[in-house]
Amino acid sequence: MKTSALGTFAATALLALTIPACAGPAATPVNGASPAESATATATAIPTVTPAPASKAFTSAGLAAIARQVRDSADRRLTVLPEADVAAALEQSKGMLSSLEVEPALCLELATSSTVPAMDGAAMAVGVSTDSSTGAVTALSLLSGLDEAALGNVTGRPAQLQQCANMTVTLAGVSLPVAITILDSVGEVGNTVAYRTETQMPDGQMQSIITAQAIQQGVVLTAVASGAESHADSVLRAGAVLDSAAALIK
């Protein structure tokens, strides 16, 4: 898969992956809405986090070897992207973030100081699965080498998600309403943080992305599913790759 393909998916999933990322937790809600007002029937309270197993260090090659063994919900292996393509897509994402405008402003601060900059110097691998019949895409990233503070911010993400539950995002002069809803569970990995990002596109269609993130022995696992025919299918696909990857990190 070429860099352009990853770039297209990164553009689709950028907000889901970056806005509630590795920045420190904030305190006061800024969108004027309570968690109950911005949640749906699939949402739940902030999960309780328990201590994680001891961290292990992996190289990008080691993470790629793990990603190649991961299977999606249809028992297909992921296509692991070349390291150079991943690096190029991250640089593209940084460029997008530099021109991004977000309201409430606090969510922009979270975005521009979060995931993409935090990846510098860390080991990373990305795998992708595409359903040729539906066009649905599932992506998995594995990230190793973050310090304890960064890992702690990942587990503390639900509070940030609630603060940015309702946003207006402007990119290249186009403003898009974005809503984030914390989900009850995706997959079976302990302490998983999962949420749905819904973006209203200019043509009126709603674009939905499911993101699930967990930490397994110091490795940050992020699964993103989009383009499915139903919410349940996206949840299933994201959970499947997250569970498969976690079982391989030993």
QUIMOMO-V280673 format. One record per residue. N is the residue number from 1. RES is the residue in one small letter. D_FIRST is the distance of its C-alpha to the first C-alpha in Angstrom with 2 decimals. Layout:
BEGIN
n=(N:N)
res=(RES:RES)
d_first=(D_FIRST:D_FIRST)
END
This chain:
BEGIN
n=(1:2:3:4:5:6:7:8:9:10:11:12:13:14:15:16:17:18:19:20:21:22:23:24:25:26:27:28:29:30:31:32:33:34:35:36:37:38:39:40:41:42:43:44:45:46:47:48:49:50:51:52:53:54:55:56:57:58:59:60:61:62:63:64:65:66:67:68:69:70:71:72:73:74:75:76:77:78:79:80:81:82:83:84:85:86:87:88:89:90:91:92:93:94:95:96:97:98:99:100:101:102:103:104:105:106:107:108:109:110:111:112:113:114:115:116:117:118:119:120:121:122:123:124:125:126:127:128:129:130:131:132:133:134:135:136:137:138:139:140:141:142:143:144:145:146:147:148:149:150:151:152:153:154:155:156:157:158:159:160:161:162:163:164:165:166:167:168:169:170:171:172:173:174:175:176:177:178:179:180:181:182:183:184:185:186:187:188:189:190:191:192:193:194:195:196:197:198:199:200:201:202:203:204:205:206:207:208:209:210:211:212:213:214:215:216:217:218:219:220:221:222:223:224:225:226:227:228:229:230:231:232:233:234:235:236:237:238:239:240:241:242:243:244:245:246:247:248:249:250)
res=(m:k:t:s:a:l:g:t:f:a:a:t:a:l:l:a:l:t:i:p:a:c:a:g:p:a:a:t:p:v:n:g:a:s:p:a:e:s:a:t:a:t:a:t:a:i:p:t:v:t:p:a:p:a:s:k:a:f:t:s:a:g:l:a:a:i:a:r:q:v:r:d:s:a:d:r:r:l:t:v:l:p:e:a:d:v:a:a:a:l:e:q:s:k:g:m:l:s:s:l:e:v:e:p:a:l:c:l:e:l:a:t:s:s:t:v:p:a:m:d:g:a:a:m:a:v:g:v:s:t:d:s:s:t:g:a:v:t:a:l:s:l:l:s:g:l:d:e:a:a:l:g:n:v:t:g:r:p:a:q:l:q:q:c:a:n:m:t:v:t:l:a:g:v:s:l:p:v:a:i:t:i:l:d:s:v:g:e:v:g:n:t:v:a:y:r:t:e:t:q:m:p:d:g:q:m:q:s:i:i:t:a:q:a:i:q:q:g:v:v:l:t:a:v:a:s:g:a:e:s:h:a:d:s:v:l:r:a:g:a:v:l:d:s:a:a:a:l:i:k)
d_first=(0.00:3.80:6.82:8.23:6.42:7.53:10.59:11.47:11.56:13.34:15.79:16.56:17.17:18.60:22.19:21.79:20.31:22.50:25.85:27.34:25.88:27.58:30.53:33.95:35.56:37.70:40.97:42.13:40.30:39.84:39.00:42.44:41.23:41.96:39.32:41.12:40.89:37.13:36.33:36.09:37.19:33.96:34.56:36.57:38.27:36.63:35.95:38.02:36.19:37.43:37.02:33.80:33.84:33.90:30.78:28.88:26.94:23.46:21.36:17.65:17.35:19.65:17.79:14.50:16.78:18.06:14.81:13.96:17.32:17.02:17.46:17.28:20.34:19.76:19.58:15.94:14.11:11.27:7.76:8.39:6.46:8.25:11.50:11.59:8.65:10.62:13.76:12.89:12.12:15.37:17.24:16.22:17.52:20.67:21.29:21.12:23.49:25.89:26.57:26.66:30.07:30.96:34.25:35.77:35.38:35.09:31.66:30.49:31.91:30.02:26.72:27.24:28.54:26.27:22.88:20.93:23.90:24.63:21.36:22.55:23.52:22.23:19.88:16.70:13.71:11.25:10.07:9.00:10.67:10.99:14.31:14.14:17.86:18.16:14.91:15.63:13.02:13.86:12.58:14.40:15.18:17.69:19.91:22.80:25.54:26.92:30.71:33.02:33.60:29.94:29.68:32.88:31.52:28.66:31.30:33.40:30.84:32.67:35.39:32.98:31.35:34.82:35.60:32.60:32.99:33.61:32.21:31.79:28.71:28.80:25.88:26.45:29.82:28.70:30.21:28.74:30.64:28.77:30.24:29.33:30.95:31.19:30.69:32.91:30.39:26.85:26.56:29.20:28.43:31.49:31.67:28.46:28.37:26.87:26.99:26.05:25.16:26.31:25.87:27.99:26.18:28.26:28.52:30.09:27.35:26.65:23.14:23.19:21.00:22.06:21.63:23.08:23.67:25.68:26.69:26.94:28.89:27.85:24.11:22.97:20.82:19.36:18.08:17.25:17.45:17.61:18.23:20.46:23.66:25.81:26.27:27.08:23.85:21.79:24.17:23.80:20.01:20.03:22.99:21.61:18.67:21.07:23.74:21.63:20.41:23.97:25.48:23.48:24.61:28.00)
END
